[in-house]
Structure formats: structure tokens, C-alpha cells
Amino acid sequence: CKSVSRATLKRLPMYYRYLLDLQRVGDKNISSAKIAIDMDLSPIQVRKDLACVSSIAGKPKTGFDVDELIKDISKFLVLLYHLLSNVFSKVLNISPLLTIL
């Protein structure tokens, strides 16, 4: 994935919360088709979104490893937060304020 669309960026926190719920109930793997059904998306869109941020690919019959997807999405969102914080702090000169948020 060369770039991440705004639409994908908006969906990532939803995937993250969804996966955390799966993890809480003990699910280890999830298919893109199941994610798509539960989140009212297409399986192709789910696979494309996750390919942009994940170091793993879904496996036939097994799907994606829930723990790994959580880690990958979390790392991506944290990196994005730091990048945006850095940009805003330079543009608006408000870095102390951002560290509080």
C-alpha cells in the first residue's frame, strides 16, 4: 500500500475496537469476510485496509491473527498520532498542549 486513504484512516480505529472485543472473548483468528459482515463493509475493502497497516496477511481457512492485527493497527495509529502532533506543534507552536492531550 503506497498511501493510506482518508476513508481507511477513519476505519482503522473501528477495526481496532472490533478486534479488541474479539480478543476479550478469546478469539484468536478472524477472517476478512467475518469482519466485513460485522462492520458492514466488503471483504475486499477490509483486506485492502488491513494490508496498508499490517505486517501479516490473512491465511485461507484461518484468517488473520487477532493479536497481531491489534499490534499492527496500534503501532500505525501511534505513529500517525506522533507525526500529526509534530506537524501541529511546529505549525501552531503548541507542543506543551499536545503532550497534555
C-alpha positions in Angstrom: 0.0 0.0 0.0 1.7 3.2 -1.2 -0.7 5.5 0.7 -3.5 5.2 3.1 -6.8 6.9 2.2 -8.8 9.1 4.5 -11.5 6.5 4.5 -9.1 3.8 5.6 -7.8 6.2 8.3 -11.3 6.6 9.6 -12.0 2.9 9.7 -8.8 1.9 11.5 -10.0 2.9 15.0 -13.2 0.9 14.3 -11.2 -2.2 13.3 -9.1 -1.7 16.4 -12.1 -1.6 18.8 -13.7 -4.5 17.0 -10.5 -6.6 17.3 -10.1 -5.7 21.0 -13.7 -7.0 21.5 -12.7 -10.3 19.8 -9.6 -10.5 21.9 -11.6 -10.0 25.1 -13.8 -13.0 24.3 -10.8 -15.2 23.4 -11.0 -15.2 19.6 -7.5 -15.9 18.1 -8.3 -15.6 14.4 -10.7 -13.7 12.2 -11.5 -13.7 8.5 -11.8 -10.6 6.4 -15.3 -11.9 5.4 -16.4 -12.0 9.1 -15.0 -8.5 9.7 -16.8 -7.3 6.6 -20.1 -8.8 7.7 -19.9 -7.5 11.2 -18.8 -4.0 10.1 -21.0 -3.8 7.0 -18.0 -3.5 4.6 -16.8 -5.5 1.7 -14.3 -8.3 2.3 -12.1 -6.7 -0.4 -12.1 -3.4 1.4 -11.2 -5.0 4.7 -8.3 -6.8 3.1 -7.0 -3.6 1.4 -7.3 -1.6 4.6 -5.5 -4.2 6.7 -2.8 -4.7 4.0 -1.9 -1.0 4.4 -1.1 -1.3 8.1 -0.4 -4.9 8.8 2.8 -6.9 8.7 0.8 -10.1 8.2 -1.6 -11.4 5.6 -4.7 -13.4 6.2 -4.4 -17.1 5.6 -7.0 -19.2 3.8 -9.3 -21.1 6.3 -7.6 -19.4 9.2 -7.9 -15.7 8.6 -5.9 -13.0 10.4 -4.2 -13.4 13.8 -6.2 -11.1 16.1 -3.3 -10.2 18.4 -1.0 -9.4 15.5 -3.6 -7.2 13.8 -4.2 -5.3 17.1 -0.4 -4.7 17.4 -0.1 -3.6 13.8 -3.0 -1.2 13.9 -1.9 0.2 17.3 1.6 0.8 16.0 0.3 2.6 12.9 -2.1 4.8 14.9 0.5 5.7 17.4 2.9 6.6 14.6 0.2 8.7 12.9 -0.5 10.5 16.2 3.1 11.4 16.7 3.5 12.6 13.1 0.4 14.8 13.4 1.5 16.0 16.8 4.8 17.0 15.4 3.3 18.8 12.5 0.8 20.7 14.6 3.3 21.6 17.2 5.5 23.2 14.5 2.7 24.9 12.7 0.9 26.2 15.8 3.7 26.2 18.3 1.7 24.4 20.9 3.8 21.3 21.7 3.2 21.6 25.5 -0.5 21.5 24.9 -0.3 18.3 22.8 1.6 16.4 25.4 -1.3 17.0 27.8 -3.8 15.7 25.4 
